[in-house]
Structures are given as C-alpha cells and as structure tokens.
Amino acid sequence: MRDRIDREYVQPLDVEALARGVHMSAGHLSRQFRLAYGESPYAYLMTRRIERAMALLRRGDLSVTDVCFAVGCASLGTFSSRFAELVGMSPSAYRRRESDATEGIPSCVARQVTRPVRNREAPAAEPQPA
C-alpha cells in the first residue's frame, strides 16, 4: 500500500478503496499502517506530497498555488498548514529561500538534503535575544 501511495500521491486518498484492494477494513488497514510506519496513511500521503512540492518550489518557476494543485492537494490552506508543519516555514518563504540555494546541485542530492521531517518535528524557531 505504501508503494501505491508513493506512485499515486497526486490522486485523492481513499482509504476505503485502498483497504478493499488488500481485503481489509479501512480501520484495520489504518491501524496496521500506523503500526508499521508510525503514521496514518493520510499523514504519509501528505509527507509525500510535501516532498514533491519542495522539489517544485525549488525550481522557482511555479506559484505556490500551482504547486499545491500539482501535488494533488485540493485546499491551499491545508497544503500551506501541513507544509509549514513539516518544513518549518510557509511554502512561499521556502520558495524564496531555496530557489537559488540549490542551483547547480544535482536534484538527487538536493532532494536528500532538503527532505521534510515527519511527525511535526520541524525545528522550532530559536528565540532571539532582546
């Protein structure tokens, strides 16, 4: 199922359909997925989408809205919230910062170095001394 999510991340997630494909109930599939991978199928899907969005934003030629829809998100608000949660900054701030920073670096290296952190582990902003 994880491979299917990796391949079809642009499609809407339908846990019921995924569960039918492996002859399980949706609840059982979600519990087993969480047990195996430490997060729900939806959280895993959103992480894949954010990873792809990061790559598209680094290119710098697409707007945040275009990237949101290109990775399969239907809501710009949900996309932006989840992006900030995983990456630690808004998609537009990431786009500004990273579009030039990874220029000349092979995409396979840039993808590994800039991979988002899962499960709300984005580094907290350091408090600035007054």
N, C-alpha and C positions, 0 to 999 in steps of 0.2 A: 504494500500500500504506500509506503514511503517513496518508493521509486515512481509510482503513479503520480503522487503529488508533485514530485520533482519534475516530472515530464509535463504535467498538465496544470502547472501553477496559475496560468492565465485564466483557466476555466473556473467557474464558480464551484466552491467546495460543497459537495452534497454527501454528508456522512452516511445518510441512508443508502444512497446508491453505492458508495464505496463498501459499505457493510454487506449489501446484497451480493456484491461481486466476490466476496470472500466467505459468504454463507454464515454471517454473524448478525446479531442485532447491533444497532447503532451504538447503544450504550456499552455493550460488551466490547465492541471494536474500539471505542474511545478509551475505555479503561485499559485495555491491553496495549494500545498505542502509548498511552501515558506511562504505563509500567515499563515498556520497552525503551522509550525515548525521552521520558521526563517532561513531556508537554503534550497538550492536546493536539489532535490533527489540525485544528484551526490555527493554533499558535505556530505549529511547524510550517503550515502553508504561508502564514504571514511573514515568517522569517525568510522563506524562500523568495517571496515577492519583494521584500525589502532588500535582500541581497542583489536581486536583479535591478531594482530601482537604483541602488547605489551605483551600479555599473553604468546605467543610462544617464544618471545625473553627472557622473564624472566626465562623460563625453561633452557635456555642456551645450548640446545643440537642441535639446528638448526642454519644454517648460515643465514645471512640477506637475501641472495638471495632465499634460500629455503622458508623462512617465507614470502617473497614478493609473491612468486607464490602460496603458501599455502592459502593465504587470498584472492586470486583472482586478484591480480594486474598483469598486463602484462608487465609493464615497471618498472625496478628497479629505474630509475631516478625519475619518477613520485611518486613512493612509498616513496623513501627517502626524496624527497622535501616535500610531504604532511606530512610525519611523523615528520620531523623537525619543520614544521609549527605548528602542533598541540601539540607536546610534548616539543619542545624547544631544542632538541638535535637530532643528527643523530641516525638512528637505531643501528649502531654498538656501539656508545657511550652508548646508553640506555642499550643494551645487556650487555656490560661490567659492567656497574654500577648496574644494577638491578638483574642480575642472582643470585648473592649471597645475596643481600639485603632482598629479600622476602622469603628466605629459612626458613621453619618452620612456616610460616604464612599461614593460610587457604586460598585457592585460592579465595574464595568469598570475603574475606576481602582485599586481595592484589588487586583484580580487582577494588574494590570500591575506594581504596586509590590511585591507580595509573591511574584512568580513565583520558583519554586525555581531554583537554579543547577545545571546538569547536570555530569556527569563528576567527581563528588567535589570540587567547588570551593567547598563551603560554607566560610565564613570560619572559621579556627581560633580557638579561644578565646584571648584575649590573656592572657599570664601576668600575674598580679597581683604587684606589688612587695611584699616582706615587711616 
